């Protein structure tokens, strides 16, 4: 696995360390503050099955929503172009590893630590909402992207609360990221993106 600098200017190692760091922060918070993590609601096979189905279904719904004219308030094509250029600068193996680390790390932090901690003091509904807003803010590159990330956070937070399976939402998140990156790179025209030609 090459870890040199990508065309986007971010090295693969930096991207991997950043995503891994999010997971470390979540895990440390869970351990230090004794936050209860729910992971006994589903078997491993059920977590994988529901996580994969949830990821593909979520992505399908998002693609359908992008087809509704005027639904998103700003230029989604420009954001998708920037994301395409970023993703195209890494090899497939790096993108798979980044997706897995993001799924595990971000879910440890936002669903495991933040939502878990807030549930004890604010109740489940408020905890899901606050953790999802924080998730959206961390992913803020535009108002549209914030809305999409917050919506995904609400979905993952609700799935976690209903399933009692942090593993399932980790798989859901990781597979969602893999599917999204694959489709963006393989079918950029779906998003109005014309890939940059490199000599």
PAVEX-714612 format. One record per residue: residue number from 1; residue in one letter; chain; x, y, z of N, C-alpha, C in turn. Coordinates in pm, 1 decimal. Layout:
% residues N
(NUM,'a','A',(X,Y,Z),(X,Y,Z),(X,Y,Z));
...
This chain:
% residues 199
(1,'x','A',(84.6,-116.8,0.0),(0.0,0.0,0.0),(89.5,123.6,0.0));
(2,'x','A',(81.5,200.4,-105.4),(163.0,320.8,-116.2),(107.4,427.4,-23.5));
(3,'x','A',(196.0,501.5,38.7),(149.7,606.7,129.4),(209.5,742.0,91.0));
(4,'x','A',(238.1,761.2,-37.4),(292.0,888.7,-83.8),(184.3,995.1,-89.4));
(5,'x','A',(223.9,1113.2,-133.3),(129.7,1225.0,-143.1),(42.2,1207.8,-266.1));
(6,'x','A',(-86.6,1231.7,-252.0),(-181.1,1218.5,-361.9),(-183.7,1346.8,-443.8));
(7,'x','A',(-255.8,1341.3,-556.0),(-272.1,1461.6,-638.5),(-349.9,1568.8,-563.6));
(8,'x','A',(-427.4,1530.4,-463.1),(-505.5,1628.2,-387.1),(-418.5,1702.6,-285.3));
(9,'x','A',(-293.7,1658.0,-268.1),(-203.9,1722.9,-173.1),(-208.1,1661.6,-34.6));
(10,'x','A',(-295.3,1565.5,-12.9),(-306.1,1497.8,116.1),(-246.0,1359.6,100.1));
(11,'x','A',(-152.2,1326.9,186.0),(-92.1,1194.2,174.8),(-188.6,1089.6,226.9));
(12,'x','A',(-173.9,969.0,174.1),(-257.9,858.7,220.6),(-235.3,835.3,369.5));
(13,'x','A',(-111.1,844.4,412.8),(-81.8,824.8,554.3),(-153.0,928.7,640.4));
(14,'x','A',(-152.8,1055.3,596.8),(-222.3,1160.7,672.0),(-371.9,1132.7,679.9));
(15,'x','A',(-429.9,1091.9,568.3),(-573.7,1062.4,566.7),(-605.3,944.9,659.1));
(16,'x','A',(-523.4,840.7,654.5),(-544.8,723.6,739.3),(-527.2,758.4,887.6));
(17,'x','A',(-424.1,837.2,918.5),(-400.2,876.3,1057.7),(-512.2,965.1,1111.6));
(18,'x','A',(-561.8,1055.6,1027.6),(-671.0,1142.8,1069.8),(-794.9,1060.0,1103.0));
(19,'x','A',(-833.5,970.9,1010.8),(-951.7,888.3,1035.5),(-930.7,795.9,1155.3));
(20,'x','A',(-811.7,738.3,1165.7),(-781.8,652.9,1280.1),(-785.6,730.3,1410.7));
(21,'x','A',(-740.0,855.4,1408.0),(-740.9,940.2,1526.9),(-881.4,965.3,1579.2));
(22,'x','A',(-978.2,976.3,1488.5),(-1117.5,995.0,1529.6),(-1163.2,874.8,1612.3));
(23,'x','A',(-1127.8,756.1,1565.5),(-1164.4,635.3,1638.5),(-1097.5,626.6,1773.9));
(24,'x','A',(-971.3,667.8,1779.9),(-898.8,665.7,1907.1),(-965.3,760.7,2006.6));
(25,'x','A',(-1003.4,880.3,1960.5),(-1072.0,975.8,2048.7),(-1201.7,914.7,2101.0));
(26,'x','A',(-1278.6,851.2,2013.0),(-1403.0,787.4,2055.1),(-1379.9,676.8,2156.3));
(27,'x','A',(-1281.7,591.7,2129.1),(-1252.5,480.1,2219.0),(-1204.0,529.2,2355.1));
(28,'x','A',(-1115.9,628.9,2355.0),(-1065.8,684.7,2481.3),(-1181.7,744.4,2562.1));
(29,'x','A',(-1271.2,818.3,2493.8),(-1386.0,877.5,2564.6),(-1473.6,768.2,2626.4));
(30,'x','A',(-1498.1,660.5,2550.6),(-1579.9,549.8,2600.9),(-1515.6,488.2,2725.3));
(31,'x','A',(-1384.8,466.2,2718.5),(-1314.9,402.8,2830.8),(-1301.2,495.6,2951.0));
(32,'x','A',(-1263.2,621.1,2926.9),(-1240.7,715.6,3037.6),(-1370.1,749.9,3109.7));
(33,'x','A',(-1477.0,772.3,3033.5),(-1602.5,814.8,3094.4),(-1698.1,698.8,3122.7));
(34,'x','A',(-1654.8,576.6,3093.2),(-1738.6,459.4,3120.1),(-1870.3,461.5,3045.4));
(35,'x','A',(-1867.1,506.9,2922.2),(-1989.6,516.7,2841.8),(-2031.2,376.4,2797.8));
(36,'x','A',(-2154.6,337.9,2825.9),(-2198.7,203.6,2784.4),(-2215.9,196.9,2632.7));
(37,'x','A',(-2158.6,94.7,2572.5),(-2169.2,73.2,2428.7),(-2257.4,-48.7,2407.0));
(38,'x','A',(-2357.6,-32.1,2323.5),(-2450.6,-140.8,2294.3),(-2401.7,-217.3,2171.6));
(39,'x','A',(-2378.5,-347.3,2187.9),(-2333.3,-425.2,2073.9),(-2381.5,-570.1,2082.0));
(40,'x','A',(-2488.5,-593.4,2156.4),(-2535.4,-730.5,2172.4),(-2670.7,-754.2,2106.7));
(41,'x','A',(-2721.9,-655.9,2035.5),(-2856.0,-666.7,1978.6),(-2865.6,-756.7,1857.1));
(42,'x','A',(-2756.0,-774.2,1783.3),(-2758.2,-854.7,1661.6),(-2639.6,-949.2,1659.7));
(43,'x','A',(-2655.0,-1062.1,1593.0),(-2541.7,-1151.2,1571.2),(-2448.3,-1086.9,1469.1));
(44,'x','A',(-2329.1,-1144.1,1455.4),(-2233.2,-1090.8,1358.3),(-2291.7,-1096.9,1217.3));
(45,'x','A',(-2354.2,-1208.4,1180.7),(-2413.0,-1224.0,1048.1),(-2525.5,-1123.4,1025.4));
(46,'x','A',(-2609.3,-1102.4,1127.3),(-2715.8,-1002.0,1115.3),(-2658.1,-861.9,1100.6));
(47,'x','A',(-2552.0,-831.2,1175.0),(-2488.6,-699.2,1164.7),(-2434.5,-674.6,1024.3));
(48,'x','A',(-2369.0,-775.9,968.3),(-2314.3,-763.2,832.9),(-2428.0,-748.7,731.4));
(49,'x','A',(-2528.9,-833.2,743.7),(-2641.0,-830.8,648.6),(-2714.1,-697.2,652.9));
(50,'x','A',(-2757.4,-656.9,772.8),(-2831.7,-531.2,785.2),(-2744.3,-409.7,754.8));
(51,'x','A',(-2616.6,-416.4,791.5),(-2526.5,-306.3,760.3),(-2510.0,-287.2,610.4));
(52,'x','A',(-2492.0,-396.8,537.5),(-2476.8,-387.9,391.3),(-2606.1,-343.6,324.4));
(53,'x','A',(-2718.7,-401.4,366.8),(-2848.0,-361.4,309.6),(-2878.1,-214.1,339.1));
(54,'x','A',(-2850.4,-173.2,462.2),(-2873.0,-33.2,498.5),(-2788.0,61.6,416.7));
(55,'x','A',(-2661.8,26.0,396.2),(-2570.3,111.9,319.8),(-2615.5,127.7,176.1));
(56,'x','A',(-2646.1,15.9,110.7),(-2688.1,20.6,-29.9),(-2822.8,92.4,-42.9));
(57,'x','A',(-2915.2,63.3,47.9),(-3044.5,131.1,44.4),(-3032.3,280.8,66.9));
(58,'x','A',(-2951.1,319.3,163.4),(-2930.4,461.7,191.7),(-2871.6,533.0,70.8));
(59,'x','A',(-2773.1,469.6,8.7),(-2710.9,531.8,-107.9),(-2811.3,544.0,-222.7));
(60,'x','A',(-2893.1,441.7,-241.9),(-2995.5,447.0,-346.3),(-3093.7,561.0,-324.6));
(61,'x','A',(-3137.0,578.5,-199.6),(-3228.6,688.1,-167.7),(-3161.2,822.8,-192.4));
(62,'x','A',(-3036.1,835.9,-152.0),(-2964.3,962.3,-173.8),(-2951.9,993.7,-322.6));
(63,'x','A',(-2918.8,893.8,-403.5),(-2910.0,915.3,-548.5),(-3046.1,960.5,-602.8));
(64,'x','A',(-3153.5,896.3,-558.0),(-3287.1,935.0,-603.4),(-3319.3,1078.9,-562.2));
(65,'x','A',(-3281.7,1118.1,-441.5),(-3308.3,1254.5,-395.4),(-3231.4,1358.6,-476.9));
(66,'x','A',(-3110.8,1324.1,-521.8),(-3033.0,1421.0,-600.9),(-3096.8,1445.5,-737.2));
(67,'x','A',(-3187.4,1360.0,-777.8),(-3254.9,1376.0,-907.4),(-3372.4,1472.9,-899.6));
(68,'x','A',(-3411.2,1512.6,-779.0),(-3523.1,1605.7,-763.1),(-3469.6,1747.7,-779.5));
(69,'x','A',(-3511.7,1816.9,-885.9),(-3459.4,1952.6,-910.3),(-3487.2,2047.7,-794.1));
(70,'x','A',(-3384.2,2121.4,-755.2),(-3397.8,2224.4,-653.0),(-3405.3,2174.0,-510.2));
(71,'x','A',(-3395.6,2042.3,-488.2),(-3406.4,1991.0,-351.5),(-3288.6,2034.6,-265.6));
(72,'x','A',(-3169.3,2030.1,-323.0),(-3051.0,2069.4,-247.9),(-3019.8,2215.4,-275.5));
(73,'x','A',(-2994.1,2294.2,-169.7),(-2986.4,2439.9,-183.8),(-2860.4,2496.1,-248.4));
(74,'x','A',(-2754.2,2419.8,-268.4),(-2638.1,2476.4,-336.1),(-2580.5,2375.9,-434.5));
(75,'x','A',(-2471.9,2412.3,-496.3),(-2416.9,2337.7,-608.4),(-2354.1,2204.7,-565.1));
(76,'x','A',(-2431.8,2098.9,-572.9),(-2384.5,1966.9,-535.8),(-2280.3,1916.0,-635.1));
(77,'x','A',(-2294.3,1954.3,-760.7),(-2198.4,1909.1,-862.5),(-2056.6,1955.3,-830.8));
(78,'x','A',(-2040.6,2078.9,-784.9),(-1907.1,2130.5,-750.5),(-1847.6,2050.6,-634.5));
(79,'x','A',(-1931.2,2019.1,-536.0),(-1882.8,1941.1,-422.2),(-1844.6,1799.9,-465.1));
(80,'x','A',(-1924.6,1742.3,-553.3),(-1895.1,1607.2,-601.8),(-1767.2,1606.8,-686.3));
(81,'x','A',(-1743.4,1713.5,-759.3),(-1620.0,1725.4,-837.7),(-1498.9,1727.9,-744.5));
(82,'x','A',(-1507.0,1805.0,-638.5),(-1396.1,1810.8,-542.0),(-1375.0,1674.8,-474.4));
(83,'x','A',(-1484.1,1609.3,-437.7),(-1472.7,1477.6,-375.8),(-1417.6,1375.9,-475.4));
(84,'x','A',(-1459.5,1386.6,-600.9),(-1408.2,1297.3,-705.5),(-1257.0,1315.5,-720.4));
(85,'x','A',(-1212.7,1439.3,-727.7),(-1068.9,1465.1,-742.7),(-990.8,1409.8,-623.1));
(86,'x','A',(-1044.9,1426.5,-503.7),(-980.5,1372.7,-383.7),(-971.8,1220.4,-392.3));
(87,'x','A',(-1085.2,1154.9,-420.6),(-1089.1,1008.0,-423.9),(-1003.5,952.4,-537.0));
(88,'x','A',(-1003.4,1019.4,-651.2),(-927.0,971.7,-766.6),(-776.9,978.4,-741.6));
(89,'x','A',(-737.0,1055.0,-642.7),(-594.3,1069.5,-614.8),(-537.9,954.9,-532.2));
(90,'x','A',(-624.1,864.8,-486.3),(-581.0,748.7,-408.3),(-614.0,620.7,-484.0));
(91,'x','A',(-540.9,516.3,-454.2),(-569.9,385.5,-511.8),(-689.4,322.0,-443.1));
(92,'x','A',(-743.6,218.1,-505.9),(-860.3,149.2,-452.1),(-838.7,92.3,-312.9));
(93,'x','A',(-720.3,34.5,-289.5),(-693.2,-24.9,-158.0),(-695.7,81.3,-48.1));
(94,'x','A',(-638.9,197.5,-74.7),(-639.7,306.9,24.0),(-782.3,350.8,51.7));
(95,'x','A',(-865.4,360.6,-53.2),(-1003.8,403.6,-33.7),(-1083.7,302.5,47.3));
(96,'x','A',(-1059.1,173.5,26.6),(-1128.0,71.3,106.3),(-1085.2,82.7,252.7));
(97,'x','A',(-954.7,95.5,276.5),(-905.0,107.0,413.9),(-958.6,234.8,479.2));
(98,'x','A',(-958.9,346.2,405.3),(-1014.1,471.2,459.1),(-1161.2,455.0,494.0));
(99,'x','A',(-1236.8,387.3,408.2),(-1379.4,366.2,434.0),(-1400.9,283.6,560.5));
(100,'x','A',(-1323.0,178.8,576.7),(-1336.8,94.1,695.8),(-1298.0,171.8,821.1));
(101,'x','A',(-1185.9,242.8,814.5),(-1141.7,319.6,932.2),(-1241.2,430.3,964.5));
(102,'x','A',(-1297.4,495.7,861.8),(-1397.8,599.2,886.2),(-1523.4,539.3,948.0));
(103,'x','A',(-1568.3,425.9,896.1),(-1687.6,362.4,950.3),(-1670.6,323.4,1095.6));
(104,'x','A',(-1558.6,262.0,1126.0),(-1533.1,219.2,1264.2),(-1508.0,340.8,1353.2));
(105,'x','A',(-1418.6,428.6,1311.8),(-1378.7,541.4,1395.6),(-1489.6,642.1,1420.9));
(106,'x','A',(-1558.4,682.9,1314.7),(-1663.1,783.6,1331.8),(-1781.6,728.6,1410.6));
(107,'x','A',(-1810.8,601.3,1392.2),(-1921.5,543.6,1469.7),(-1882.6,523.5,1616.5));
(108,'x','A',(-1756.8,489.2,1643.1),(-1710.8,484.0,1782.4),(-1729.7,619.6,1848.7));
(109,'x','A',(-1691.7,726.3,1777.9),(-1700.8,860.0,1836.1),(-1844.8,909.6,1844.6));
(110,'x','A',(-1915.1,912.8,1731.1),(-2045.6,979.4,1729.5),(-2158.7,894.9,1785.3));
(111,'x','A',(-2165.7,767.6,1750.8),(-2272.3,683.9,1805.4),(-2231.1,624.9,1939.7));
(112,'x','A',(-2111.5,566.2,1947.6),(-2068.5,503.7,2071.9),(-2047.2,602.5,2184.3));
(113,'x','A',(-1959.3,700.8,2162.8),(-1923.2,793.9,2270.4),(-2025.6,906.6,2288.4));
(114,'x','A',(-2046.8,986.8,2183.3),(-2132.8,1105.4,2198.6),(-2278.0,1065.7,2224.1));
(115,'x','A',(-2335.1,984.8,2135.7),(-2475.4,945.5,2153.7),(-2492.4,864.0,2281.4));
(116,'x','A',(-2398.7,774.4,2308.2),(-2406.9,694.2,2430.1),(-2402.8,779.3,2556.1));
(117,'x','A',(-2314.3,876.7,2560.1),(-2301.5,963.9,2676.8),(-2425.0,1052.1,2693.4));
(118,'x','A',(-2470.9,1110.6,2582.5),(-2585.8,1200.7,2590.7),(-2715.6,1128.5,2623.3));
(119,'x','A',(-2726.6,1002.6,2582.8),(-2849.0,926.8,2611.7),(-2874.9,920.8,2761.8));
(120,'x','A',(-2768.1,903.5,2839.0),(-2783.3,895.5,2983.5),(-2834.2,1023.2,3047.3));
(121,'x','A',(-2801.3,1137.8,2989.7),(-2840.3,1264.1,3052.8),(-2954.4,1337.0,2981.6));
(122,'x','A',(-2967.9,1318.4,2849.4),(-3069.1,1393.6,2774.8),(-3181.3,1307.4,2718.1));
(123,'x','A',(-3165.3,1177.8,2723.0),(-3263.2,1088.5,2661.8),(-3221.8,1052.2,2519.8));
(124,'x','A',(-3278.6,942.8,2472.3),(-3235.8,885.4,2344.5),(-3261.9,976.8,2223.8));
(125,'x','A',(-3380.6,1035.5,2214.5),(-3415.3,1117.6,2098.1),(-3324.7,1239.7,2087.6));
(126,'x','A',(-3305.3,1309.4,2197.3),(-3218.2,1427.3,2197.0),(-3073.8,1387.5,2170.0));
(127,'x','A',(-3030.0,1275.7,2225.5),(-2893.4,1228.1,2203.8),(-2868.6,1198.9,2056.3));
(128,'x','A',(-2965.0,1134.7,1991.7),(-2951.8,1106.4,1848.2),(-2943.2,1236.7,1770.4));
(129,'x','A',(-3028.7,1332.8,1802.0),(-3031.4,1460.4,1730.2),(-2900.8,1537.6,1748.2));
(130,'x','A',(-2852.7,1547.7,1870.2),(-2729.8,1623.9,1897.0),(-2608.1,1555.7,1832.8));
(131,'x','A',(-2597.2,1423.0,1848.2),(-2485.0,1350.9,1787.9),(-2487.8,1365.2,1636.1));
(132,'x','A',(-2606.3,1365.2,1577.5),(-2620.0,1378.8,1432.0),(-2582.8,1518.7,1385.0));
(133,'x','A',(-2622.1,1619.4,1459.5),(-2582.7,1757.2,1424.6),(-2431.3,1773.7,1432.2));
(134,'x','A',(-2370.0,1717.9,1535.7),(-2223.7,1723.8,1546.3),(-2157.9,1649.6,1430.3));
(135,'x','A',(-2213.3,1534.1,1393.8),(-2164.1,1456.5,1280.0),(-2173.1,1540.5,1152.1));
(136,'x','A',(-2285.4,1608.1,1133.5),(-2302.3,1695.5,1016.9),(-2204.0,1810.3,1016.6));
(137,'x','A',(-2182.3,1873.0,1132.1),(-2088.3,1985.3,1140.9),(-1944.7,1942.8,1111.5));
(138,'x','A',(-1906.1,1825.1,1158.3),(-1770.8,1776.0,1131.9),(-1750.4,1751.3,983.1));
(139,'x','A',(-1858.2,1719.0,911.8),(-1850.4,1692.9,768.1),(-1885.6,1816.5,684.2));
(140,'x','A',(-1893.4,1932.9,747.5),(-1939.4,2053.9,677.8),(-1837.8,2099.3,573.0));
(141,'x','A',(-1877.3,2088.3,447.9),(-1801.9,2152.9,339.7),(-1894.2,2248.1,264.4));
(142,'x','A',(-2023.5,2232.5,289.4),(-2126.3,2321.5,236.8),(-2254.0,2291.5,314.1));
(143,'x','A',(-2353.3,2376.8,297.9),(-2478.7,2354.1,367.9),(-2544.1,2224.3,321.4));
(144,'x','A',(-2538.6,2197.3,190.9),(-2596.4,2073.3,137.9),(-2528.3,1951.6,197.9));
(145,'x','A',(-2396.6,1953.1,201.3),(-2323.2,1838.7,255.1),(-2352.5,1821.3,403.5));
(146,'x','A',(-2368.1,1933.2,474.3),(-2406.9,1928.9,615.7),(-2542.2,1859.6,631.6));
(147,'x','A',(-2639.9,1896.1,546.3),(-2772.2,1835.4,553.9),(-2766.8,1685.2,527.0));
(148,'x','A',(-2690.7,1646.8,425.3),(-2678.3,1504.7,391.3),(-2612.2,1428.4,506.4));
(149,'x','A',(-2502.1,1482.4,559.5),(-2431.1,1414.8,668.5),(-2516.5,1409.0,794.6));
(150,'x','A',(-2589.7,1515.1,824.5),(-2677.7,1514.8,941.2),(-2788.4,1411.7,923.6));
(151,'x','A',(-2845.1,1405.0,803.7),(-2947.5,1304.2,775.1),(-2892.8,1163.1,790.2));
(152,'x','A',(-2772.3,1141.1,740.8),(-2709.4,1010.1,756.5),(-2684.8,981.1,904.6));
(153,'x','A',(-2642.8,1083.3,979.6),(-2623.1,1066.9,1123.2),(-2751.8,1029.5,1194.8));
(154,'x','A',(-2862.6,1093.9,1157.5),(-2992.2,1060.3,1217.7),(-3030.3,915.1,1188.0));
(155,'x','A',(-3006.4,873.8,1066.1),(-3037.9,736.8,1026.8),(-2951.7,636.3,1103.3));
(156,'x','A',(-2821.2,660.9,1107.7),(-2730.5,570.6,1179.0),(-2757.9,571.0,1329.4));
(157,'x','A',(-2785.4,688.8,1384.2),(-2815.5,697.7,1527.1),(-2942.0,622.7,1564.3));
(158,'x','A',(-3044.0,634.8,1479.9),(-3168.7,562.8,1504.0),(-3148.0,412.1,1489.0));
(159,'x','A',(-3072.3,373.4,1386.0),(-3043.3,230.6,1365.3),(-2967.2,173.3,1484.7));
(160,'x','A',(-2873.2,249.6,1537.6),(-2798.0,205.4,1655.5),(-2891.1,188.4,1775.3));
(161,'x','A',(-2977.6,286.9,1796.9),(-3069.7,280.8,1911.2),(-3166.7,163.4,1898.5));
(162,'x','A',(-3215.0,136.7,1778.6),(-3312.3,29.7,1759.5),(-3249.2,-109.7,1760.4));
(163,'x','A',(-3124.9,-118.9,1712.6),(-3061.1,-250.4,1697.9),(-2973.1,-289.5,1816.4));
(164,'x','A',(-2931.3,-192.5,1896.2),(-2832.5,-217.5,2001.7),(-2707.0,-282.9,1944.3));
(165,'x','A',(-2666.6,-237.9,1825.1),(-2550.5,-297.2,1758.8),(-2461.6,-189.5,1698.3));
(166,'x','A',(-2355.3,-154.5,1771.5),(-2258.7,-60.0,1717.6),(-2187.4,-119.8,1596.8));
(167,'x','A',(-2165.6,-251.0,1598.0),(-2101.3,-316.8,1484.3),(-2181.0,-296.8,1356.2));
(168,'x','A',(-2312.9,-306.6,1365.4),(-2397.2,-291.6,1247.0),(-2384.1,-152.3,1187.2));
(169,'x','A',(-2384.8,-47.3,1271.0),(-2373.9,86.9,1213.2),(-2231.9,115.0,1163.3));
(170,'x','A',(-2132.2,52.6,1223.2),(-1995.6,64.5,1170.3),(-1988.2,4.5,1030.0));
(171,'x','A',(-2046.8,-113.9,1012.8),(-2047.8,-179.3,881.6),(-2128.8,-96.2,783.0));
(172,'x','A',(-2244.2,-48.3,824.5),(-2330.4,35.3,740.4),(-2251.3,155.8,690.3));
(173,'x','A',(-2186.3,226.4,779.9),(-2110.1,346.9,745.9),(-1995.0,312.9,651.4));
(174,'x','A',(-1918.5,209.6,683.1),(-1803.2,173.3,600.0),(-1846.7,131.1,460.4));
(175,'x','A',(-1949.4,48.4,450.7),(-1996.7,2.9,319.1),(-2057.4,119.3,242.2));
(176,'x','A',(-2130.8,207.0,310.3),(-2184.8,326.8,244.8),(-2071.9,408.1,181.3));
(177,'x','A',(-1965.4,433.0,257.8),(-1852.8,509.2,204.5),(-1790.3,439.2,84.1));
(178,'x','A',(-1773.8,306.2,92.5),(-1716.2,231.8,-19.9),(-1804.1,242.6,-144.7));
(179,'x','A',(-1934.2,224.0,-127.6),(-2027.6,231.7,-240.6),(-2027.0,372.5,-299.4));
(180,'x','A',(-2030.6,473.0,-212.8),(-2033.1,612.0,-259.9),(-1906.9,645.5,-339.1));
(181,'x','A',(-1791.5,606.4,-288.1),(-1666.3,635.0,-358.7),(-1655.8,556.2,-488.3));
(182,'x','A',(-1696.4,429.4,-486.8),(-1693.2,348.9,-608.3),(-1781.5,411.7,-716.0));
(183,'x','A',(-1905.2,446.1,-679.1),(-1997.2,503.5,-777.6),(-1948.0,638.1,-828.7));
(184,'x','A',(-1893.5,719.4,-740.7),(-1842.0,849.9,-782.3),(-1726.6,834.8,-880.4));
(185,'x','A',(-1639.0,738.1,-856.7),(-1524.9,717.6,-946.2),(-1564.0,644.1,-1073.4));
(186,'x','A',(-1654.0,548.1,-1063.3),(-1691.5,466.7,-1179.0),(-1797.5,533.6,-1265.4));
(187,'x','A',(-1888.4,609.0,-1203.6),(-1999.1,672.3,-1275.3),(-2006.1,822.2,-1243.8));
(188,'x','A',(-1900.0,897.5,-1268.8),(-1899.8,1038.9,-1229.7),(-2010.0,1120.2,-1297.8));
(189,'x','A',(-2053.4,1076.8,-1415.9),(-2158.9,1149.2,-1487.3),(-2291.4,1148.8,-1410.1));
(190,'x','A',(-2311.3,1051.7,-1318.9),(-2431.3,1052.0,-1235.7),(-2440.2,1179.5,-1153.2));
(191,'x','A',(-2325.2,1238.6,-1126.2),(-2314.9,1354.9,-1038.3),(-2279.2,1482.4,-1113.9));
(192,'x','A',(-2282.4,1475.9,-1247.1),(-2246.8,1591.3,-1328.5),(-2098.9,1620.7,-1327.5));
(193,'x','A',(-2016.0,1518.5,-1301.5),(-1871.4,1536.4,-1291.7),(-1805.3,1487.0,-1419.4));
(194,'x','A',(-1720.9,1572.0,-1476.4),(-1635.4,1531.9,-1588.1),(-1496.0,1514.5,-1531.0));
(195,'x','A',(-1448.5,1389.9,-1523.5),(-1317.8,1367.2,-1461.5),(-1206.7,1445.0,-1529.5));
(196,'x','A',(-1115.7,1494.7,-1447.8),(-999.2,1567.9,-1495.2),(-905.3,1468.5,-1563.5));
(197,'x','A',(-858.4,1504.3,-1679.7),(-762.6,1418.8,-1750.7),(-622.2,1454.9,-1707.9));
(198,'x','A',(-545.6,1352.7,-1665.0),(-408.9,1374.6,-1621.4),(-314.6,1318.0,-1726.5));
(199,'x','A',(-210.1,1393.7,-1762.4),(-117.4,1344.1,-1865.8),(-39.7,1223.7,-1820.4));
